[in-house]
Amino acid sequence: MYAAKTKDCKACPLREQCYGKAKKYRVIRRALFHEAIERNKEWAKTDEYRNLMRLRSVWCEGISGL
């Protein structure tokens, strides 16, 4: 979890877009393994990943996995 300091938010030109006029700071919550999750999402877009998942379906499911 990240909580910006009030003085940091006061100086920020994007303050009102970030959380509006009512609050004085913003808290950002991220999963413990957020970086790993993002890396895996990017890897899942690659051809290598698709090929490995195709092989996995054959290895795990046998002929019915095709």
TILOVEX-195411 format. One line per 4 residues: number of its first residue (from 1); for each residue x, y, z of C-alpha. Coordinates in nm, 3 decimals. Layout:
REM TILOVEX-195411
NUM	X,Y,Z | ...;
REM end
This chain:
REM TILOVEX-195411
1	0.000,0.000,0.000 | 0.126,0.347,-0.084 | -0.005,0.666,0.073 | 0.126,0.990,-0.068;
5	0.221,1.262,0.175 | -0.018,1.555,0.195 | 0.258,1.801,0.105 | 0.340,1.598,-0.207;
9	-0.021,1.606,-0.321 | -0.057,1.980,-0.257 | 0.227,2.053,-0.497 | 0.104,1.817,-0.770;
13	-0.061,1.980,-1.074 | -0.276,1.667,-1.129 | -0.414,1.663,-0.774 | -0.777,1.738,-0.864;
17	-0.779,1.477,-1.141 | -0.637,1.219,-0.905 | -0.883,1.239,-0.616 | -1.081,1.564,-0.636;
21	-1.109,1.856,-0.396 | -1.257,1.670,-0.098 | -0.960,1.454,0.004 | -0.613,1.567,0.105;
25	-0.419,1.259,-0.009 | -0.458,0.935,-0.202 | -0.395,0.575,-0.097 | -0.301,0.326,-0.368;
29	-0.339,-0.045,-0.294 | -0.152,-0.302,-0.497 | -0.132,-0.678,-0.471 | 0.173,-0.819,-0.298;
33	0.293,-0.978,-0.624 | 0.178,-0.697,-0.855 | 0.503,-0.683,-1.055 | 0.499,-1.059,-1.117;
37	0.136,-1.045,-1.226 | 0.213,-0.768,-1.476 | 0.513,-0.960,-1.614 | 0.297,-1.269,-1.660;
41	0.027,-1.070,-1.840 | 0.288,-0.942,-2.085 | 0.440,-1.288,-2.130 | 0.095,-1.433,-2.203;
45	0.079,-1.212,-2.513 | 0.385,-1.375,-2.671 | 0.395,-1.651,-2.933 | 0.623,-1.858,-2.709;
49	0.355,-1.861,-2.438 | 0.084,-1.964,-2.683 | 0.298,-2.249,-2.816 | 0.380,-2.372,-2.465;
53	0.013,-2.363,-2.365 | -0.075,-2.562,-2.677 | 0.184,-2.825,-2.581 | 0.062,-2.824,-2.222;
57	-0.292,-2.901,-2.333 | -0.166,-3.208,-2.520 | 0.057,-3.322,-2.232 | -0.205,-3.270,-1.961;
61	-0.524,-3.359,-2.143 | -0.395,-3.604,-2.399 | -0.575,-3.621,-2.731 | -0.894,-3.472,-2.583;
65	-0.704,-3.148,-2.511 | -0.672,-3.063,-2.878;
REM end
